Amino acid sequence: MEFKDITYETEGRIARITLNRPDRLNAISLDMPSEIRRAVEKANNDNSVHVIILQGAGRAFCAGYDLIDFAETEGENAGVQEMPWDPMQDYRFMKGCTDDFTSLWRSYKPTIAKVQQYAVAGGSDIALCCDFVIMEEEAKIGYPPARVWGCPTTAMWVYRLGAEKAKRMLLTGDLVTGTEAKEMGLVLDAVTLDQLETRVMEMADRMAGVPRNQLMMQKMMINQAYDNMGLASTQMIAAVFDGITRHSPEGMWFKDYAEEHGFQEAVKWRDSGKPIPQGRERK
């Protein structure tokens, strides 16, 4: 199985999937979501594997969708259409990415996200689809596109935090540190960077000794409770809303601004707290 933007390896009972675009802080490319799903499927089909670790190469876990490709580059792409736009074309793309990320949640084998420096925007979608998230204490997690140009399609914030804390994150677009995320109950643990691999392996090794059938049954039973709470329908509406955010007047302003000034300047405006222009005017 060939991969371009991730790597896959196994050691003993543990499979390790690595997001492998370190020059872009492992930003999500067009191919990365499906490669994650195929790697999860490969691990699930390998009877020697009991646990899956997901990590990022280099300095960060994942900085979200690659805004050089999806926002800064002029013209249409898989995430932005010219007006009038076709919502179902957009939904097919974004729901496909969501289903690919959610393969980590649906995996019959436990998944652990190992997060250093950043798990932001779409990177937080990926991390929060894992059964466990273990972060570097000073790493940052959050969904800044909640301010403009995004809705978290995996919808894991509310299922992990409850309504009030999910609103605290998504109505502000703020980032929190690994330490704060642990205090909120968003992630399992937060440790210093030099202890991150050790803590992840402690958890992985503990589960690796459990029979595969036991791991599968316990995980399916717990996940079924979330299915009964409406996870699938929540993800469906989140994927629809995400497309709307990218094609609203404010969303199209963000795309125009990124094309004209670069995505970093567009993100700087988005995250600054300044009002988002109510229209498509260039600023």
N, C-alpha and C positions, 0 to 999 in steps of 0.2 A: 504494500500500500504506500503510494507516494504522497508526501506532504510538502507544501511549499512554505507555508507561514507558521507551521508548528513543527515540533519534533515529538517522537514517541519512543519510549524505551521502557524496558522492564528489568527489575532486579528482584529475584525471589518472588514473593507474593504481591509485589507493589508495582503498578504501572505509573509512569510519570509522563504527563503531557505538558509540554513547554511551549507557550506562546513565543514565537521566535522572529520578532521584528524589532530588535533592541534599538536600532537606529531611529525608530519612530515611537519609542516607549511602548512597543507591542500594540500600537493602535490597530483597530479592527479593519482589516482589508475586506474586499469583496469575497475572497475565498476562505477567510479564517473561520467563520461560523460553521460552514459545512465540514471543514477539516476537524474542528473540535468534535462534532457529532460522529464523524467516521472513526476518530481515535477512541471515543467512548465506546462505540460499537465493537471496535477491535478488542478493547480490554474486556468487555462483557462476554465476548466469544472465546476468550482465552481462559481455560479452566485453571491455569496456574495463578491467575491474578485474583486477589481478594479485595484490594483497595486501590483507588486511583488518586494520585496527587496532581493538581493543576497548578502550574507556576508560570512566571514570566522570565524570559531571559534578560540579563543586564540589570539596569537600575530599577525598573518598575515592573509591576504586575501588568497593568493595562491602562492606557490613557484614554480609552473610549474609541469611538469610530474615528477613522483617519480623516480629519477635517481638511487636510490638503487635498485629498481625493474627493470628498463628498461636499465640501463647502467652498474651498478656495479656488479650485479648478473651475474655469468658466464653463457655463452651459449645463445641460442636463446630465444626470447620472442615475444610478439605481435608486437613490433616495430623494431626488428632486426632479420634478417634471416641469415643463413649461405649462403655463395656464392656457385653457382650463385643464386641470389634472384629472387623472383617472384614479379614484380612491382604491378600487379593487386591484389595479396594477401595483399600487404602492403597498397595499395590504399583503398581497401575495409575497412580495419581497421581504417586508418587515416581519410578517408572521413566520416566514421561513427561517429568518435569523433567530427569532424568539424560540422556535421549536428546536433549532440546533443548540442554542445555549441551554435550553431546558432539558436536553439529553443528559446533562450532568445531574439534574434533579431526578429524572426518571431512571437513571442508571441502576441496574440491579446491584451494583457494587458501590460501597460508600465512596464519596468524593470529598476531597479536602482542598480548599484554595489556600495557597501560600502567598501572602500579599506583602510586598515590599513597596515602599514609596507611594505609589498611586494605584487605586482601583476606582476610577472615576467614570462618570457617564456610562457608556456601554460596558466599560470595564467593571463597573459595580454590578451591572446586570449579570455578567458572567460569573463573578465571584459569588454573588448571593444565590445563584442556582446550585452551588455546591452544598453538600450536607453540612459541612463545617467550614468556617473561615477563620484562619489564624493569621494575625497581622503583626507587622512590625509596629511597635508602639507609636512611632512618629509618622508612620504612613498615613495617607489621607484617603478617605472614602466618601463618596457623595455623588449626587446627580445634578450638576450645574445646569444642564440643558432644561431642567424644569423651569428655568427662568424664561427661556425662549428656545424653540427649535427642538423640543424633545419631550417625550413621556416615557417612563421606564417600562418597556414592553414586557419584561418578565414579571413585573408587579410584585416582586418579592419584598419590597419595603414594608408594605402593610402586613404581610403574613409573618414577618420576623419581628416587627416592632409594635403592631397595633395601630389604631387609627391616629391617635394624637401625635405620637412620635414620628409616624410616617408623614403626617402633615407638616410637622416641624422641619423635616428634611426637604420635602418636595415643594412646599410653598415658599421656601427661601432659596433652594439650590445650594445651600451651604455644604462645605466639606467638614468632616470631623476626623480627628486622629484615631489611630487604632486603640489607644487608651480610652478615648471617649466612646468609641463604638462598642468596646467591651462593656463599659459602664451602662450603656443604653440597652444592652442585650442583643445588639445587632450581630456581633461576632462571638465566637467561642472564647478566644483568648487573644491577648496582645503581649508581645515580648520584645526584648531588644533585638536588633537586627542580627547580632552574633548568636543569638539563641533561637532564631526563627526555624532554621532547618532541624535543629534538635527537637524542638517542640512539635513540629509537624511529624517528624519520624516517630516520636513517642506515641502520638495518636494513631498513626498508620500501623505501627507494629502491634499495638494493642488490639486493633481490629483484625489484623492479618491472621491472627491465630484462631479466629472464629470460623466455623465452616461456612462456605459460600451460601448454602441453603438457609442457614440461620440469619446471615446478614441480609439476604434477599427478603425473607419473610418479615423481619422486623421493619425494614425500610419501607416495604410495600404497605404494611399496616399503617404506619405513621403517615405516609404520603396520601393514603386513601382518605384520611381525615381532612387533608387540605383540598383534595379533589371535591369532597362533600361540601366544603366551604365555598366552592366556586372558582378555584384557581384558573381553570381553563377558560371560563367565560370572562374573568377579569383580564386575563392575558389577551383575549380577543378584542375587548374594547380598548385596552391600552395600546394595542398595535394600530387600531383605527385612529385613535387620538394622536399617536405619534406621527402618523402621516399628515394629519390635519395641522399639527404644530409646524411642520416643515413647509406647508403650503398656505398658511394664514398670511395676512398682510405683514405681520411682524416677523413671521418666519422667512418670508421672501426678502424682507429688509435685511435680515441677518445674512442670508446667502449673498445678496448684492454687496453688502458691506465687506464680507469676507473676500469676495472676488476683487473688490476695489482696493482694500487695505491689507489683505492677508488675514488668515483665520485667527492668528494670535491677537490682532487688534480687535477683531469681532468678539472673541472670547473675553478679552480685557474689558470691553464695554459691557457685555452680558453679565460678568461677575462683579462689576464695580458697584452696583446698586443704583446706578443712574437709570432713569426711566427708559424702558424700551420704546423706541419710536412707534407710534400707532399708525403704521402705514408702511409703504415701500420706499419712502423717500431716502435718498442717499444722504449721509451726513459726513 
